[in-house]
Amino acid sequence: MPAPSSPPSQGEMTLPRLLGAFSDPTRLGIVRVLSDGAERGWGQLRAPVAKSTLSHHLKVLREAGVTRTRQDGTRCFVTLRRDSLDVRFPGQALVGLR
């Protein structure tokens, strides 16, 4: 399994990309699950999609700067980048997900 790419820095995060990431119901559901601040393994994310589709959704969230993925051996863990989002888009990015 290739290592996940790094999320963009705060300065590289854009509102159109963020809104695009939030525009899909599956991705929004993943963000809601992660909004409690806990790190979750990919296998813990119960999405009604195939594993390859879940991987795509997680990539979109990561590339938009919404999540960070950490690899540990063959397992990947995902966390929400709430602090980065709050700094870059104060009071906007995660309204309603708290």
trRosetta pair geometry for C-beta under 8 A, 3 or more apart (Angstrom, degrees):
i j d omega theta_ij theta_ji phi_ij phi_ji
1 71 7.6 -174 106 -136 116 130
1 74 6.0 111 19 -148 128 72
1 76 7.5 -122 143 -39 146 113
3 71 5.5 -119 -130 11 76 155
4 59 7.8 -151 -142 -102 100 75
4 62 6.4 -94 175 -159 123 168
4 69 4.0 -9 81 89 167 133
4 71 6.2 164 11 -44 94 109
4 76 6.4 93 -28 -134 127 131
5 59 8.0 62 32 -143 106 87
5 62 6.8 131 71 130 84 128
5 63 7.1 36 80 -85 127 85
7 62 5.3 -120 -87 -173 88 69
7 63 7.2 -150 -127 -92 63 19
7 65 5.0 114 175 -116 111 52
7 66 7.9 -146 -136 38 134 37
7 67 6.9 -171 -82 86 136 43
7 68 5.4 -88 -7 -96 132 70
7 69 7.9 132 -43 11 97 75
7 81 6.4 -151 110 -46 169 153
7 84 7.9 125 115 89 137 168
8 12 3.6 -122 179 94 118 120
8 13 5.5 158 92 -65 120 65
8 63 7.2 58 -24 -171 100 45
8 64 7.7 -68 18 164 117 13
8 65 4.7 -62 53 -73 95 107
9 12 4.9 89 52 8 73 105
9 13 7.5 -123 96 -20 41 84
10 13 5.8 -46 -157 11 36 116
10 65 7.5 122 -105 -163 38 142
10 84 5.2 -143 -89 -158 94 92
10 87 5.8 -34 -140 94 144 119
10 88 4.7 -161 -165 -69 89 110
11 88 7.8 -154 -69 -113 27 110
12 65 7.1 163 89 -69 86 133
13 17 7.0 -133 -162 70 57 122
13 18 6.5 51 177 -56 99 112
13 64 7.2 65 -139 164 87 56
13 65 3.9 -75 -101 39 111 168
13 84 7.2 133 -28 150 153 107
13 85 7.6 -138 171 -103 164 60
13 88 4.9 22 71 -179 132 166
13 89 7.7 -100 121 -26 126 103
14 17 4.6 84 66 11 92 105
14 18 6.8 -159 93 -8 46 88
15 18 5.5 -55 -143 38 33 114
15 19 6.1 31 160 -17 68 106
15 89 6.7 122 -94 -99 89 126
16 19 5.8 -56 -144 40 29 108
16 20 6.2 34 155 -22 64 106
17 20 5.5 -51 -148 35 31 116
17 21 6.5 34 152 -21 64 103
17 63 7.5 -107 -177 121 126 82
17 64 4.5 -176 144 -127 97 85
17 65 7.4 77 107 13 123 99
18 21 5.7 -54 -152 33 31 111
18 22 6.5 19 153 -9 65 109
18 64 5.4 137 -92 173 46 116
18 65 7.0 -48 -84 58 92 101
18 66 6.8 131 -132 -66 78 99
18 85 7.7 128 -131 -131 134 103
18 89 6.9 -138 90 -33 178 155
18 93 6.3 -77 -177 -128 145 99
19 22 5.7 -60 -145 44 34 106
19 23 6.3 53 151 -48 65 100
20 23 5.5 -41 -150 6 32 122
20 60 7.6 -115 122 -176 95 114
20 64 6.8 -163 71 -100 92 133
21 24 7.6 -65 -178 22 33 97
21 27 5.7 -137 173 157 66 149
21 60 5.4 168 -118 142 84 94
21 61 5.3 115 -165 -102 124 53
21 63 8.0 180 -85 71 122 75
21 64 3.7 -100 -44 7 142 168
21 66 5.3 -167 132 -21 153 138
22 27 6.6 -137 -111 107 26 114
22 28 5.6 69 -161 -87 66 92
22 31 7.0 -23 -110 1 83 160
22 66 7.8 153 -59 -93 82 147
23 27 7.6 30 55 56 46 128
23 28 8.0 -160 56 -45 6 110
24 27 4.3 74 71 13 103 107
24 28 6.6 -174 87 -11 50 86
24 57 6.8 -131 98 -124 145 104
24 60 7.6 54 19 96 139 157
25 28 5.6 -55 -142 39 32 113
25 29 6.3 37 156 -23 65 104
26 29 5.6 -54 -153 34 30 114
26 30 6.6 33 149 -20 63 102
26 47 5.5 67 -159 -159 104 123
26 48 7.5 -126 -108 50 106 75
26 49 5.9 25 -131 -24 151 136
26 53 7.7 -29 149 143 171 108
26 54 7.9 -124 167 -104 130 63
26 57 5.3 -87 114 -112 116 154
27 30 5.5 -49 -150 32 37 114
27 31 6.5 37 151 -18 66 102
27 57 5.0 -157 -79 -164 84 103
27 60 6.3 -68 -100 87 142 123
27 61 5.7 176 -152 -64 108 105
28 31 5.6 -52 -150 36 35 112
28 32 6.5 39 149 -22 65 103
29 32 5.5 -50 -148 33 34 114
29 33 6.6 35 153 -19 65 102
29 47 6.7 136 93 -112 127 91
30 33 5.7 -53 -152 34 33 111
30 34 6.3 20 154 -8 66 110
30 45 5.9 19 -124 -155 95 129
30 47 6.5 -16 -70 -75 97 125
30 57 6.4 148 -16 137 150 123
30 58 7.2 -146 -169 -86 162 72
30 61 6.5 -103 97 -53 135 157
30 67 7.9 -46 134 -55 118 145
30 78 7.9 -28 177 122 114 153
31 34 5.8 -63 -144 46 31 104
31 35 6.2 53 151 -51 65 97
31 61 7.0 -173 -68 -127 94 131
31 66 6.3 -61 -100 173 114 132
31 67 7.8 -131 -98 -56 76 105
31 80 6.6 94 -147 -109 68 120
31 94 7.6 -149 167 -121 120 96
31 97 6.4 -53 134 -130 101 153
32 35 5.5 -36 -149 1 31 122
32 97 5.9 -131 -105 -134 63 100
33 36 7.7 -51 167 9 38 100
33 40 6.9 -19 134 -9 113 164
33 45 6.4 141 90 -125 158 80
34 37 7.8 95 167 -55 61 13
34 38 7.4 -133 -142 64 53 64
34 40 6.5 -118 -96 14 84 120
34 67 6.7 -17 154 -105 175 111
34 78 6.5 -76 -99 121 135 102
34 79 6.6 149 -162 -157 118 33
34 80 4.0 143 134 -44 115 106
35 80 6.1 55 -89 -32 41 169
35 82 7.5 103 -139 -83 60 122
35 94 6.7 156 -124 -166 111 126
35 97 4.3 -138 -115 161 151 103
35 98 6.9 -131 171 -90 121 31
37 79 7.7 16 -170 -157 43 99
37 80 6.9 -87 -101 48 39 110
37 82 6.8 -50 -97 2 82 144
38 79 7.8 -134 118 -116 26 86
39 70 7.4 -18 -153 32 134 124
39 77 4.9 32 168 167 111 119
39 78 6.9 162 -158 76 67 34
39 79 4.6 -41 -100 -72 80 101
40 44 4.3 -125 -171 80 101 128
40 45 5.9 111 125 -56 133 84
40 77 6.6 165 84 -155 26 74
40 78 5.6 -26 65 59 80 86
40 79 7.7 142 17 -79 66 53
41 44 4.8 98 58 -2 77 104
41 45 7.9 -141 97 -11 47 82
41 75 5.8 -39 -136 -176 115 115
41 76 7.0 118 -152 81 65 48
41 77 5.3 -46 -90 -98 55 74
41 78 7.8 117 -131 13 10 79
42 45 5.9 -52 -161 22 41 112
42 54 7.0 122 -172 131 101 126
42 55 7.7 21 -152 -87 141 72
42 58 7.0 -44 -116 -62 104 163
42 75 7.5 -164 20 -165 96 70
42 76 5.1 41 -27 73 117 98
42 77 7.6 -117 -25 -88 68 29
42 78 6.7 88 -77 -15 65 112
43 75 7.9 -59 0 -139 111 100
45 54 6.6 148 98 -162 121 128
45 58 7.8 138 56 -74 169 117
45 78 7.1 13 -49 40 134 137
47 53 7.8 -137 115 101 127 99
47 54 5.1 148 57 -103 134 107
47 57 7.0 -160 -168 52 171 156
49 53 3.9 -104 162 93 121 129
49 54 5.3 155 84 -55 108 77
49 57 7.1 104 63 -14 158 135
50 53 4.6 92 56 7 79 104
50 54 7.0 -142 96 -6 40 86
51 54 5.5 -52 -146 36 34 113
51 55 6.3 40 152 -23 65 103
52 55 5.5 -48 -151 32 33 117
52 56 6.7 37 148 -21 62 101
53 56 5.5 -48 -152 32 37 114
53 57 6.5 36 150 -18 66 102
54 57 5.6 -53 -148 36 34 111
54 58 6.3 33 153 -17 66 106
55 58 5.8 -55 -147 38 30 110
55 59 6.4 34 152 -22 63 106
56 59 5.6 -55 -151 34 31 114
56 60 6.6 32 152 -20 65 103
57 60 5.7 -51 -150 32 33 112
57 61 6.6 31 152 -15 64 105
58 61 5.7 -53 -148 39 34 111
58 62 6.1 35 153 -20 66 108
58 67 6.9 -70 -157 72 74 150
58 69 6.8 80 163 -77 116 131
58 78 6.3 -106 -142 -92 118 144
59 62 5.7 -55 -143 38 30 111
59 63 6.0 24 160 -14 66 110
60 63 6.1 -58 -141 41 26 106
60 64 6.3 22 158 -16 62 111
61 64 5.9 -62 -148 39 27 108
61 66 4.3 -80 -168 67 81 121
61 67 4.5 37 131 10 113 114
62 65 7.8 48 175 -66 30 19
62 66 7.3 -83 -68 54 23 75
62 67 5.2 -59 -81 74 64 91
62 68 7.1 102 -128 -107 88 24
62 69 5.5 -30 -100 -11 136 111
65 81 6.2 -88 164 66 67 150
65 84 6.5 -120 171 124 105 131
65 85 7.2 149 125 -79 99 81
65 88 7.5 8 132 28 147 165
66 80 6.9 -44 161 -142 73 73
66 81 6.3 171 167 35 21 100
66 85 6.9 40 -123 -76 56 129
67 78 5.2 -4 -179 -168 134 101
67 79 6.5 152 -157 79 79 37
67 80 5.9 -54 -103 -104 74 42
67 81 6.1 -178 -112 -10 16 91
68 78 7.3 153 77 -152 44 54
68 79 5.3 -15 57 61 93 90
68 81 5.4 101 -27 -67 97 101
69 76 5.4 -4 -173 -174 108 111
69 77 7.0 149 -157 76 57 42
69 78 5.4 -22 -100 -97 74 74
70 76 7.1 152 78 -158 41 59
70 77 4.8 -20 62 63 93 97
70 78 7.9 -174 20 -75 71 28
70 79 7.4 26 -5 1 108 104
71 75 7.2 154 -156 86 57 44
71 76 5.2 -29 -99 -100 70 76
71 77 7.8 178 -84 19 23 73
72 75 5.2 -20 68 69 86 95
72 76 7.7 161 22 -93 68 27
72 77 6.5 25 3 -6 111 113
80 85 7.8 -44 165 1 91 135
81 84 4.2 -23 159 39 110 119
81 85 5.8 121 102 -24 82 92
82 85 5.7 -61 -145 40 29 111
82 86 6.1 28 159 -20 67 109
82 94 6.4 -23 -129 -14 86 162
83 86 5.8 -56 -145 37 28 110
83 87 6.4 26 157 -17 64 106
84 87 5.9 -56 -148 36 30 109
84 88 6.1 17 160 -9 66 113
85 88 6.0 -62 -139 45 27 103
85 89 5.8 -34 -180 43 68 102
85 93 4.0 -134 172 98 110 162
85 94 6.0 82 117 -27 141 108
86 89 7.3 -74 -118 68 17 63
86 90 6.1 49 177 -110 60 57
86 91 7.8 70 -147 -35 75 39
86 93 6.8 -119 -73 39 43 120
86 94 7.3 -48 -70 22 82 114
87 90 7.0 3 -140 -68 16 85
88 93 7.3 57 76 -48 92 140
89 92 4.4 -90 160 64 101 110
89 93 4.0 107 80 -46 128 101
91 95 7.1 38 168 -70 55 107
92 95 6.3 -44 -155 -22 27 113
94 97 4.4 -82 -177 51 88 120
94 98 6.6 100 128 -50 106 82
95 98 7.9 -36 -140 -6 29 103
